[in-house]
Amino acid sequence: MISDLDVLCKKVLEIDKNIRSARVINGIGRLIAGGMRKGVESLEGLKKDELLFMNLALEVKLRHDFDDEFGTVDFVVFHRGKIIIMSFPFDDNVLYVSAEKQIDFKKIPFEILKIMDK
């Protein structure tokens, strides 16, 4: 059975062919929906995926410390040497999106936010 979160991930992958993955992780860093685009291999192994997701879940929790001063975080973009990573906190989860460096990272996060609002 396909969940609403899997549908969300599928819609994110449809935005741009350079999006490598769209995955939802819960508050403790466990993968609960989505995955890699078909035909695209992960740059990190399965064990590193788990560590990456736990790290991301912790970072999202820590960002809430400044919500009163700055407002809530809509998304964060990491421009890395090999890829672009975007994270979108919602409810107790995080939408984790990875993409090739040629995407328009000034536009794509806002398109993802529109999908998430629906």
Backbone as XML, in Angstrom:
<?xml version="1.0"?>
<chain id="A" units="angstrom">
  <residue number="1" name="MET">
    <atom name="N" x="0.839" y="-1.187" z="0.000"/>
    <atom name="CA" x="0.000" y="0.000" z="0.000"/>
    <atom name="C" x="0.882" y="1.249" z="0.000"/>
  </residue>
  <residue number="2" name="ILE">
    <atom name="N" x="0.574" y="2.182" z="-0.868"/>
    <atom name="CA" x="1.358" y="3.412" z="-0.978"/>
    <atom name="C" x="0.797" y="4.452" z="-0.004"/>
  </residue>
  <residue number="3" name="SER">
    <atom name="N" x="1.676" y="5.015" z="0.808"/>
    <atom name="CA" x="1.254" y="6.014" z="1.792"/>
    <atom name="C" x="1.254" y="7.408" z="1.175"/>
  </residue>
  <residue number="4" name="ASP">
    <atom name="N" x="0.630" y="8.348" z="1.886"/>
    <atom name="CA" x="0.651" y="9.746" z="1.458"/>
    <atom name="C" x="2.083" y="10.271" z="1.385"/>
  </residue>
  <residue number="5" name="LEU">
    <atom name="N" x="2.950" y="9.792" z="2.281"/>
    <atom name="CA" x="4.346" y="10.227" z="2.284"/>
    <atom name="C" x="5.087" y="9.709" z="1.062"/>
  </residue>
  <residue number="6" name="ASP">
    <atom name="N" x="4.764" y="8.476" z="0.628"/>
    <atom name="CA" x="5.364" y="7.959" z="-0.602"/>
    <atom name="C" x="4.900" y="8.770" z="-1.808"/>
  </residue>
  <residue number="7" name="VAL">
    <atom name="N" x="3.637" y="9.179" z="-1.806"/>
    <atom name="CA" x="3.109" y="10.021" z="-2.891"/>
    <atom name="C" x="3.845" y="11.358" z="-2.908"/>
  </residue>
  <residue number="8" name="LEU">
    <atom name="N" x="4.060" y="11.933" z="-1.733"/>
    <atom name="CA" x="4.821" y="13.186" z="-1.632"/>
    <atom name="C" x="6.204" y="13.009" z="-2.261"/>
  </residue>
  <residue number="9" name="CYS">
    <atom name="N" x="6.897" y="11.945" z="-1.902"/>
    <atom name="CA" x="8.240" y="11.703" z="-2.435"/>
    <atom name="C" x="8.209" y="11.537" z="-3.950"/>
  </residue>
  <residue number="10" name="LYS">
    <atom name="N" x="7.212" y="10.825" z="-4.457"/>
    <atom name="CA" x="7.077" y="10.633" z="-5.906"/>
    <atom name="C" x="6.875" y="11.973" z="-6.613"/>
  </residue>
  <residue number="11" name="LYS">
    <atom name="N" x="6.042" y="12.842" z="-6.045"/>
    <atom name="CA" x="5.804" y="14.160" z="-6.648"/>
    <atom name="C" x="7.072" y="15.008" z="-6.648"/>
  </residue>
  <residue number="12" name="VAL">
    <atom name="N" x="7.857" y="14.909" z="-5.588"/>
    <atom name="CA" x="9.123" y="15.652" z="-5.528"/>
    <atom name="C" x="10.069" y="15.164" z="-6.621"/>
  </residue>
  <residue number="13" name="LEU">
    <atom name="N" x="10.159" y="13.854" z="-6.814"/>
    <atom name="CA" x="11.031" y="13.313" z="-7.863"/>
    <atom name="C" x="10.600" y="13.770" z="-9.254"/>
  </residue>
  <residue number="14" name="GLU">
    <atom name="N" x="9.311" y="14.053" z="-9.432"/>
    <atom name="CA" x="8.797" y="14.482" z="-10.732"/>
    <atom name="C" x="9.123" y="15.940" z="-11.054"/>
  </residue>
  <residue number="15" name="ILE">
    <atom name="N" x="9.554" y="16.714" z="-10.080"/>
    <atom name="CA" x="9.851" y="18.137" z="-10.297"/>
    <atom name="C" x="10.988" y="18.325" z="-11.285"/>
  </residue>
  <residue number="16" name="ASP">
    <atom name="N" x="12.051" y="17.523" z="-11.134"/>
    <atom name="CA" x="13.258" y="17.719" z="-11.933"/>
    <atom name="C" x="13.999" y="16.391" z="-12.030"/>
  </residue>
  <residue number="17" name="LYS">
    <atom name="N" x="14.468" y="16.061" z="-13.222"/>
    <atom name="CA" x="15.180" y="14.791" z="-13.420"/>
    <atom name="C" x="16.508" y="14.740" z="-12.681"/>
  </residue>
  <residue number="18" name="ASN">
    <atom name="N" x="17.005" y="15.874" z="-12.217"/>
    <atom name="CA" x="18.262" y="15.910" z="-11.480"/>
    <atom name="C" x="18.086" y="15.678" z="-9.980"/>
  </residue>
  <residue number="19" name="ILE">
    <atom name="N" x="16.850" y="15.475" z="-9.531"/>
    <atom name="CA" x="16.637" y="15.102" z="-8.134"/>
    <atom name="C" x="16.941" y="13.610" z="-8.019"/>
  </residue>
  <residue number="20" name="ARG">
    <atom name="N" x="17.897" y="13.275" z="-7.169"/>
    <atom name="CA" x="18.374" y="11.905" z="-7.022"/>
    <atom name="C" x="17.490" y="11.077" z="-6.085"/>
  </residue>
  <residue number="21" name="SER">
    <atom name="N" x="17.032" y="11.699" z="-5.011"/>
    <atom name="CA" x="16.229" y="10.967" z="-4.038"/>
    <atom name="C" x="15.278" y="11.906" z="-3.322"/>
  </residue>
  <residue number="22" name="ALA">
    <atom name="N" x="14.198" y="11.329" z="-2.846"/>
    <atom name="CA" x="13.253" y="12.035" z="-1.981"/>
    <atom name="C" x="12.829" y="11.017" z="-0.933"/>
  </residue>
  <residue number="23" name="ARG">
    <atom name="N" x="13.179" y="11.290" z="0.318"/>
    <atom name="CA" x="12.919" y="10.331" z="1.393"/>
    <atom name="C" x="12.387" y="11.072" z="2.611"/>
  </residue>
  <residue number="24" name="VAL">
    <atom name="N" x="11.500" y="10.425" z="3.326"/>
    <atom name="CA" x="10.986" y="10.976" z="4.578"/>
    <atom name="C" x="11.565" y="10.158" z="5.710"/>
  </residue>
  <residue number="25" name="ILE">
    <atom name="N" x="12.140" y="10.869" z="6.681"/>
    <atom name="CA" x="12.656" y="10.209" z="7.879"/>
    <atom name="C" x="11.891" y="10.734" z="9.085"/>
  </residue>
  <residue number="26" name="ASN">
    <atom name="N" x="11.764" y="9.881" z="10.095"/>
    <atom name="CA" x="11.043" y="10.312" z="11.294"/>
    <atom name="C" x="11.985" y="11.023" z="12.259"/>
  </residue>
  <residue number="27" name="GLY">
    <atom name="N" x="11.471" y="11.401" z="13.419"/>
    <atom name="CA" x="12.218" y="12.198" z="14.386"/>
    <atom name="C" x="13.430" y="11.526" z="14.984"/>
  </residue>
  <residue number="28" name="ILE">
    <atom name="N" x="13.535" y="10.193" z="14.834"/>
    <atom name="CA" x="14.732" y="9.508" z="15.334"/>
    <atom name="C" x="15.637" y="9.036" z="14.206"/>
  </residue>
  <residue number="29" name="GLY">
    <atom name="N" x="15.339" y="9.492" z="12.989"/>
    <atom name="CA" x="16.225" y="9.216" z="11.867"/>
    <atom name="C" x="15.965" y="7.923" z="11.127"/>
  </residue>
  <residue number="30" name="ARG">
    <atom name="N" x="14.773" y="7.379" z="11.247"/>
    <atom name="CA" x="14.423" y="6.150" z="10.523"/>
    <atom name="C" x="13.703" y="6.491" z="9.227"/>
  </residue>
  <residue number="31" name="LEU">
    <atom name="N" x="14.086" y="5.820" z="8.151"/>
    <atom name="CA" x="13.429" y="5.998" z="6.863"/>
    <atom name="C" x="12.014" y="5.440" z="6.943"/>
  </residue>
  <residue number="32" name="ILE">
    <atom name="N" x="11.015" y="6.276" z="6.591"/>
    <atom name="CA" x="9.627" y="5.807" z="6.646"/>
    <atom name="C" x="8.924" y="5.882" z="5.293"/>
  </residue>
  <residue number="33" name="ALA">
    <atom name="N" x="9.532" y="6.547" z="4.310"/>
    <atom name="CA" x="8.903" y="6.635" z="2.981"/>
    <atom name="C" x="9.935" y="7.082" z="1.959"/>
  </residue>
  <residue number="34" name="GLY">
    <atom name="N" x="9.619" y="6.823" z="0.690"/>
    <atom name="CA" x="10.428" y="7.306" z="-0.415"/>
    <atom name="C" x="11.676" y="6.482" z="-0.657"/>
  </residue>
  <residue number="35" name="GLY">
    <atom name="N" x="12.558" y="7.043" z="-1.469"/>
    <atom name="CA" x="13.792" y="6.362" z="-1.801"/>
    <atom name="C" x="14.530" y="7.060" z="-2.925"/>
  </residue>
  <residue number="36" name="MET">
    <atom name="N" x="15.450" y="6.316" z="-3.527"/>
    <atom name="CA" x="16.257" y="6.826" z="-4.622"/>
    <atom name="C" x="15.457" y="6.768" z="-5.927"/>
  </residue>
  <residue number="37" name="ARG">
    <atom name="N" x="15.784" y="7.666" z="-6.844"/>
    <atom name="CA" x="15.219" y="7.600" z="-8.198"/>
    <atom name="C" x="15.692" y="6.295" z="-8.839"/>
  </residue>
  <residue number="38" name="LYS">
    <atom name="N" x="14.814" y="5.660" z="-9.590"/>
    <atom name="CA" x="15.180" y="4.414" z="-10.272"/>
    <atom name="C" x="16.386" y="4.655" z="-11.176"/>
  </residue>
  <residue number="39" name="GLY">
    <atom name="N" x="17.355" y="3.768" z="-11.099"/>
    <atom name="CA" x="18.552" y="3.870" z="-11.923"/>
    <atom name="C" x="19.658" y="4.724" z="-11.331"/>
  </residue>
  <residue number="40" name="VAL">
    <atom name="N" x="19.422" y="5.340" z="-10.178"/>
    <atom name="CA" x="20.426" y="6.181" z="-9.521"/>
    <atom name="C" x="20.904" y="5.451" z="-8.271"/>
  </residue>
  <residue number="41" name="GLU">
    <atom name="N" x="22.206" y="5.359" z="-8.119"/>
    <atom name="CA" x="22.762" y="4.691" z="-6.946"/>
    <atom name="C" x="23.116" y="5.713" z="-5.879"/>
  </residue>
  <residue number="42" name="SER">
    <atom name="N" x="22.914" y="5.324" z="-4.645"/>
    <atom name="CA" x="23.239" y="6.164" z="-3.497"/>
    <atom name="C" x="24.760" y="6.361" z="-3.432"/>
  </residue>
  <residue number="43" name="LEU">
    <atom name="N" x="25.191" y="7.528" z="-3.033"/>
    <atom name="CA" x="26.620" y="7.794" z="-2.873"/>
    <atom name="C" x="27.152" y="7.218" z="-1.570"/>
  </residue>
  <residue number="44" name="GLU">
    <atom name="N" x="26.254" y="6.936" z="-0.631"/>
    <atom name="CA" x="26.653" y="6.373" z="0.651"/>
    <atom name="C" x="26.041" y="4.982" z="0.794"/>
  </residue>
  <residue number="45" name="GLY">
    <atom name="N" x="26.666" y="4.150" z="1.574"/>
    <atom name="CA" x="26.151" y="2.803" z="1.797"/>
    <atom name="C" x="24.977" y="2.811" z="2.759"/>
  </residue>
  <residue number="46" name="LEU">
    <atom name="N" x="24.344" y="1.667" z="2.928"/>
    <atom name="CA" x="23.177" y="1.540" z="3.787"/>
    <atom name="C" x="23.467" y="1.957" z="5.222"/>
  </residue>
  <residue number="47" name="LYS">
    <atom name="N" x="24.585" y="1.528" z="5.783"/>
    <atom name="CA" x="24.936" y="1.897" z="7.158"/>
    <atom name="C" x="25.145" y="3.402" z="7.280"/>
  </residue>
  <residue number="48" name="LYS">
    <atom name="N" x="25.764" y="3.996" z="6.274"/>
    <atom name="CA" x="25.974" y="5.444" z="6.315"/>
    <atom name="C" x="24.650" y="6.190" z="6.136"/>
  </residue>
  <residue number="49" name="ASP">
    <atom name="N" x="23.710" y="5.613" z="5.382"/>
    <atom name="CA" x="22.373" y="6.199" z="5.276"/>
    <atom name="C" x="21.759" y="6.355" z="6.653"/>
  </residue>
  <residue number="50" name="GLU">
    <atom name="N" x="21.828" y="5.296" z="7.450"/>
    <atom name="CA" x="21.257" y="5.318" z="8.792"/>
    <atom name="C" x="21.904" y="6.409" z="9.643"/>
  </residue>
  <residue number="51" name="LEU">
    <atom name="N" x="23.211" y="6.517" z="9.584"/>
    <atom name="CA" x="23.931" y="7.542" z="10.341"/>
    <atom name="C" x="23.556" y="8.938" z="9.843"/>
  </residue>
  <residue number="52" name="LEU">
    <atom name="N" x="23.498" y="9.096" z="8.534"/>
    <atom name="CA" x="23.120" y="10.379" z="7.939"/>
    <atom name="C" x="21.728" y="10.802" z="8.394"/>
  </residue>
  <residue number="53" name="PHE">
    <atom name="N" x="20.769" y="9.878" z="8.372"/>
    <atom name="CA" x="19.391" y="10.187" z="8.755"/>
    <atom name="C" x="19.296" y="10.542" z="10.241"/>
  </residue>
  <residue number="54" name="MET">
    <atom name="N" x="20.011" y="9.821" z="11.096"/>
    <atom name="CA" x="19.992" y="10.141" z="12.531"/>
    <atom name="C" x="20.596" y="11.516" z="12.771"/>
  </residue>
  <residue number="55" name="ASN">
    <atom name="N" x="21.688" y="11.821" z="12.063"/>
    <atom name="CA" x="22.337" y="13.117" z="12.189"/>
    <atom name="C" x="21.387" y="14.231" z="11.760"/>
  </residue>
  <residue number="56" name="LEU">
    <atom name="N" x="20.698" y="14.020" z="10.637"/>
    <atom name="CA" x="19.767" y="15.022" z="10.127"/>
    <atom name="C" x="18.617" y="15.239" z="11.102"/>
  </residue>
  <residue number="57" name="ALA">
    <atom name="N" x="18.074" y="14.164" z="11.669"/>
    <atom name="CA" x="16.978" y="14.289" z="12.635"/>
    <atom name="C" x="17.431" y="15.114" z="13.843"/>
  </residue>
  <residue number="58" name="LEU">
    <atom name="N" x="18.646" y="14.883" z="14.311"/>
    <atom name="CA" x="19.178" y="15.646" z="15.442"/>
    <atom name="C" x="19.361" y="17.115" z="15.074"/>
  </residue>
  <residue number="59" name="GLU">
    <atom name="N" x="19.909" y="17.392" z="13.896"/>
    <atom name="CA" x="20.102" y="18.776" z="13.459"/>
    <atom name="C" x="18.776" y="19.520" z="13.391"/>
  </residue>
  <residue number="60" name="VAL">
    <atom name="N" x="17.744" y="18.863" z="12.892"/>
    <atom name="CA" x="16.426" y="19.498" z="12.786"/>
    <atom name="C" x="15.907" y="19.847" z="14.177"/>
  </residue>
  <residue number="61" name="LYS">
    <atom name="N" x="16.066" y="18.939" z="15.134"/>
    <atom name="CA" x="15.624" y="19.209" z="16.507"/>
    <atom name="C" x="16.375" y="20.400" z="17.093"/>
  </residue>
  <residue number="62" name="LEU">
    <atom name="N" x="17.675" y="20.466" z="16.836"/>
    <atom name="CA" x="18.475" y="21.561" z="17.378"/>
    <atom name="C" x="18.082" y="22.911" z="16.780"/>
  </residue>
  <residue number="63" name="ARG">
    <atom name="N" x="17.648" y="22.917" z="15.528"/>
    <atom name="CA" x="17.256" y="24.179" z="14.887"/>
    <atom name="C" x="16.025" y="24.798" z="15.537"/>
  </residue>
  <residue number="64" name="HIS">
    <atom name="N" x="15.216" y="24.006" z="16.228"/>
    <atom name="CA" x="14.021" y="24.535" z="16.903"/>
    <atom name="C" x="14.393" y="25.466" z="18.059"/>
  </residue>
  <residue number="65" name="ASP">
    <atom name="N" x="15.633" y="25.401" z="18.519"/>
    <atom name="CA" x="16.077" y="26.246" z="19.628"/>
    <atom name="C" x="15.939" y="27.734" z="19.307"/>
  </residue>
  <residue number="66" name="PHE">
    <atom name="N" x="15.944" y="28.107" z="18.043"/>
    <atom name="CA" x="15.898" y="29.516" z="17.660"/>
    <atom name="C" x="14.593" y="29.910" z="16.984"/>
  </residue>
  <residue number="67" name="ASP">
    <atom name="N" x="13.565" y="29.071" z="17.081"/>
    <atom name="CA" x="12.287" y="29.373" z="16.440"/>
    <atom name="C" x="11.678" y="30.673" z="16.963"/>
  </residue>
  <residue number="68" name="ASP">
    <atom name="N" x="11.784" y="30.943" z="18.267"/>
    <atom name="CA" x="11.200" y="32.164" z="18.825"/>
    <atom name="C" x="11.856" y="33.418" z="18.256"/>
  </residue>
  <residue number="69" name="GLU">
    <atom name="N" x="13.169" y="33.351" z="18.057"/>
    <atom name="CA" x="13.894" y="34.526" z="17.561"/>
    <atom name="C" x="13.764" y="34.709" z="16.052"/>
  </residue>
  <residue number="70" name="PHE">
    <atom name="N" x="13.855" y="33.612" z="15.291"/>
    <atom name="CA" x="13.940" y="33.714" z="13.835"/>
    <atom name="C" x="12.735" y="33.164" z="13.082"/>
  </residue>
  <residue number="71" name="GLY">
    <atom name="N" x="11.845" y="32.472" z="13.766"/>
    <atom name="CA" x="10.751" y="31.775" z="13.102"/>
    <atom name="C" x="11.162" y="30.345" z="12.804"/>
  </residue>
  <residue number="72" name="THR">
    <atom name="N" x="10.202" y="29.533" z="12.385"/>
    <atom name="CA" x="10.508" y="28.125" z="12.124"/>
    <atom name="C" x="11.295" y="27.972" z="10.827"/>
  </residue>
  <residue number="73" name="VAL">
    <atom name="N" x="12.035" y="26.882" z="10.726"/>
    <atom name="CA" x="12.825" y="26.575" z="9.528"/>
    <atom name="C" x="11.893" y="25.976" z="8.481"/>
  </residue>
  <residue number="74" name="ASP">
    <atom name="N" x="11.873" y="26.561" z="7.289"/>
    <atom name="CA" x="11.104" y="26.003" z="6.176"/>
    <atom name="C" x="11.911" y="24.927" z="5.470"/>
  </residue>
  <residue number="75" name="PHE">
    <atom name="N" x="13.189" y="25.214" z="5.226"/>
    <atom name="CA" x="14.083" y="24.249" z="4.603"/>
    <atom name="C" x="15.525" y="24.690" z="4.797"/>
  </residue>
  <residue number="76" name="VAL">
    <atom name="N" x="16.431" y="23.739" z="4.598"/>
    <atom name="CA" x="17.869" y="24.003" z="4.653"/>
    <atom name="C" x="18.479" y="23.387" z="3.408"/>
  </residue>
  <residue number="77" name="VAL">
    <atom name="N" x="19.402" y="24.120" z="2.771"/>
    <atom name="CA" x="20.094" y="23.621" z="1.585"/>
    <atom name="C" x="21.578" y="23.506" z="1.913"/>
  </residue>
  <residue number="78" name="PHE">
    <atom name="N" x="22.132" y="22.314" z="1.647"/>
    <atom name="CA" x="23.559" y="22.070" z="1.796"/>
    <atom name="C" x="24.139" y="21.920" z="0.402"/>
  </residue>
  <residue number="79" name="HIS">
    <atom name="N" x="25.078" y="22.761" z="0.055"/>
    <atom name="CA" x="25.768" y="22.665" z="-1.238"/>
    <atom name="C" x="27.077" y="21.952" z="-0.972"/>
  </residue>
  <residue number="80" name="ARG">
    <atom name="N" x="27.133" y="20.650" z="-1.309"/>
    <atom name="CA" x="28.298" y="19.827" z="-1.038"/>
    <atom name="C" x="29.149" y="19.709" z="-2.299"/>
  </residue>
  <residue number="81" name="GLY">
    <atom name="N" x="30.289" y="19.069" z="-2.183"/>
    <atom name="CA" x="31.192" y="18.903" z="-3.314"/>
    <atom name="C" x="30.599" y="18.103" z="-4.462"/>
  </residue>
  <residue number="82" name="LYS">
    <atom name="N" x="29.780" y="17.093" z="-4.146"/>
    <atom name="CA" x="29.235" y="16.216" z="-5.175"/>
    <atom name="C" x="27.747" y="16.398" z="-5.425"/>
  </residue>
  <residue number="83" name="ILE">
    <atom name="N" x="26.996" y="16.817" z="-4.425"/>
    <atom name="CA" x="25.536" y="16.933" z="-4.564"/>
    <atom name="C" x="24.993" y="18.101" z="-3.751"/>
  </residue>
  <residue number="84" name="ILE">
    <atom name="N" x="23.725" y="18.358" z="-3.954"/>
    <atom name="CA" x="22.985" y="19.328" z="-3.143"/>
    <atom name="C" x="21.999" y="18.529" z="-2.302"/>
  </residue>
  <residue number="85" name="ILE">
    <atom name="N" x="21.938" y="18.848" z="-1.023"/>
    <atom name="CA" x="21.018" y="18.193" z="-0.105"/>
    <atom name="C" x="20.074" y="19.253" z="0.453"/>
  </residue>
  <residue number="86" name="MET">
    <atom name="N" x="18.789" y="18.917" z="0.463"/>
    <atom name="CA" x="17.779" y="19.819" z="1.016"/>
    <atom name="C" x="16.982" y="19.071" z="2.066"/>
  </residue>
  <residue number="87" name="SER">
    <atom name="N" x="16.685" y="19.739" z="3.175"/>
    <atom name="CA" x="15.858" y="19.122" z="4.196"/>
    <atom name="C" x="14.703" y="20.052" z="4.535"/>
  </residue>
  <residue number="88" name="PHE">
    <atom name="N" x="13.519" y="19.441" z="4.713"/>
    <atom name="CA" x="12.278" y="20.166" z="4.946"/>
    <atom name="C" x="11.589" y="19.571" z="6.173"/>
  </residue>
  <residue number="89" name="PRO">
    <atom name="N" x="11.712" y="20.205" z="7.345"/>
    <atom name="CA" x="11.047" y="19.656" z="8.521"/>
    <atom name="C" x="9.527" y="19.846" z="8.427"/>
  </residue>
  <residue number="90" name="PHE">
    <atom name="N" x="8.770" y="18.824" z="8.848"/>
    <atom name="CA" x="7.314" y="18.946" z="8.938"/>
    <atom name="C" x="6.808" y="17.922" z="9.950"/>
  </residue>
  <residue number="91" name="ASP">
    <atom name="N" x="5.813" y="18.334" z="10.726"/>
    <atom name="CA" x="5.303" y="17.491" z="11.809"/>
    <atom name="C" x="6.508" y="16.996" z="12.615"/>
  </residue>
  <residue number="92" name="ASP">
    <atom name="N" x="6.634" y="15.709" z="12.820"/>
    <atom name="CA" x="7.811" y="15.166" z="13.514"/>
    <atom name="C" x="8.765" y="14.490" z="12.537"/>
  </residue>
  <residue number="93" name="ASN">
    <atom name="N" x="8.635" y="14.834" z="11.265"/>
    <atom name="CA" x="9.404" y="14.190" z="10.209"/>
    <atom name="C" x="10.267" y="15.198" z="9.461"/>
  </residue>
  <residue number="94" name="VAL">
    <atom name="N" x="11.105" y="14.660" z="8.560"/>
    <atom name="CA" x="11.923" y="15.504" z="7.690"/>
    <atom name="C" x="11.864" y="14.919" z="6.285"/>
  </residue>
  <residue number="95" name="LEU">
    <atom name="N" x="11.564" y="15.759" z="5.296"/>
    <atom name="CA" x="11.698" y="15.368" z="3.902"/>
    <atom name="C" x="13.147" y="15.658" z="3.522"/>
  </residue>
  <residue number="96" name="TYR">
    <atom name="N" x="13.855" y="14.613" z="3.137"/>
    <atom name="CA" x="15.269" y="14.703" z="2.773"/>
    <atom name="C" x="15.374" y="14.506" z="1.262"/>
  </residue>
  <residue number="97" name="VAL">
    <atom name="N" x="15.905" y="15.503" z="0.565"/>
    <atom name="CA" x="16.000" y="15.467" z="-0.892"/>
    <atom name="C" x="17.460" y="15.669" z="-1.291"/>
  </residue>
  <residue number="98" name="SER">
    <atom name="N" x="17.952" y="14.794" z="-2.167"/>
    <atom name="CA" x="19.293" y="14.986" z="-2.708"/>
    <atom name="C" x="19.174" y="15.208" z="-4.207"/>
  </residue>
  <residue number="99" name="ALA">
    <atom name="N" x="20.088" y="15.997" z="-4.757"/>
    <atom name="CA" x="20.009" y="16.360" z="-6.172"/>
    <atom name="C" x="21.398" y="16.582" z="-6.744"/>
  </residue>
  <residue number="100" name="GLU">
    <atom name="N" x="21.473" y="16.449" z="-8.063"/>
    <atom name="CA" x="22.708" y="16.783" z="-8.771"/>
    <atom name="C" x="22.951" y="18.286" z="-8.631"/>
  </residue>
  <residue number="101" name="LYS">
    <atom name="N" x="24.199" y="18.678" z="-8.770"/>
    <atom name="CA" x="24.554" y="20.081" z="-8.543"/>
    <atom name="C" x="23.984" y="21.042" z="-9.582"/>
  </residue>
  <residue number="102" name="GLN">
    <atom name="N" x="23.542" y="20.531" z="-10.749"/>
    <atom name="CA" x="23.039" y="21.441" z="-11.779"/>
    <atom name="C" x="21.598" y="21.892" z="-11.573"/>
  </residue>
  <residue number="103" name="ILE">
    <atom name="N" x="20.921" y="21.431" z="-10.508"/>
    <atom name="CA" x="19.549" y="21.906" z="-10.301"/>
    <atom name="C" x="19.561" y="23.390" z="-9.923"/>
  </residue>
  <residue number="104" name="ASP">
    <atom name="N" x="18.436" y="24.016" z="-10.096"/>
    <atom name="CA" x="18.278" y="25.413" z="-9.690"/>
    <atom name="C" x="17.873" y="25.428" z="-8.220"/>
  </residue>
  <residue number="105" name="PHE">
    <atom name="N" x="18.869" y="25.498" z="-7.336"/>
    <atom name="CA" x="18.568" y="25.401" z="-5.910"/>
    <atom name="C" x="17.968" y="26.683" z="-5.341"/>
  </residue>
  <residue number="106" name="LYS">
    <atom name="N" x="17.785" y="27.704" z="-6.174"/>
    <atom name="CA" x="17.055" y="28.901" z="-5.750"/>
    <atom name="C" x="15.561" y="28.735" z="-6.012"/>
  </residue>
  <residue number="107" name="LYS">
    <atom name="N" x="15.204" y="27.796" z="-6.889"/>
    <atom name="CA" x="13.814" y="27.592" z="-7.290"/>
    <atom name="C" x="13.215" y="26.298" z="-6.742"/>
  </residue>
  <residue number="108" name="ILE">
    <atom name="N" x="13.957" y="25.212" z="-6.818"/>
    <atom name="CA" x="13.447" y="23.878" z="-6.474"/>
    <atom name="C" x="12.901" y="23.794" z="-5.043"/>
  </residue>
  <residue number="109" name="PRO">
    <atom name="N" x="13.598" y="24.324" z="-4.023"/>
    <atom name="CA" x="13.040" y="24.204" z="-2.666"/>
    <atom name="C" x="11.648" y="24.827" z="-2.529"/>
  </residue>
  <residue number="110" name="PHE">
    <atom name="N" x="11.410" y="25.916" z="-3.227"/>
    <atom name="CA" x="10.101" y="26.564" z="-3.138"/>
    <atom name="C" x="9.029" y="25.751" z="-3.869"/>
  </residue>
  <residue number="111" name="GLU">
    <atom name="N" x="9.411" y="25.052" z="-4.937"/>
    <atom name="CA" x="8.476" y="24.143" z="-5.607"/>
    <atom name="C" x="8.123" y="22.978" z="-4.689"/>
  </residue>
  <residue number="112" name="ILE">
    <atom name="N" x="9.114" y="22.491" z="-3.951"/>
    <atom name="CA" x="8.863" y="21.402" z="-3.004"/>
    <atom name="C" x="7.935" y="21.873" z="-1.893"/>
  </residue>
  <residue number="113" name="LEU">
    <atom name="N" x="8.154" y="23.088" z="-1.382"/>
    <atom name="CA" x="7.268" y="23.620" z="-0.354"/>
    <atom name="C" x="5.819" y="23.705" z="-0.829"/>
  </residue>
  <residue number="114" name="LYS">
    <atom name="N" x="5.621" y="24.093" z="-2.102"/>
    <atom name="CA" x="4.260" y="24.154" z="-2.649"/>
    <atom name="C" x="3.607" y="22.770" z="-2.630"/>
  </residue>
  <residue number="115" name="ILE">
    <atom name="N" x="4.364" y="21.751" z="-3.005"/>
    <atom name="CA" x="3.837" y="20.383" z="-2.996"/>
    <atom name="C" x="3.492" y="19.973" z="-1.555"/>
  </residue>
  <residue number="116" name="MET">
    <atom name="N" x="4.343" y="20.329" z="-0.621"/>
    <atom name="CA" x="4.116" y="19.952" z="0.770"/>
    <atom name="C" x="2.894" y="20.643" z="1.363"/>
  </residue>
  <residue number="117" name="ASP">
    <atom name="N" x="2.599" y="21.848" z="0.873"/>
    <atom name="CA" x="1.437" y="22.589" z="1.375"/>
    <atom name="C" x="0.124" y="22.006" z="0.913"/>
  </residue>
  <residue number="118" name="LYS">
    <atom name="N" x="0.144" y="21.205" z="-0.167"/>
    <atom name="CA" x="-1.095" y="20.673" z="-0.732"/>
    <atom name="C" x="-1.616" y="19.511" z="0.052"/>
  </residue>
</chain>
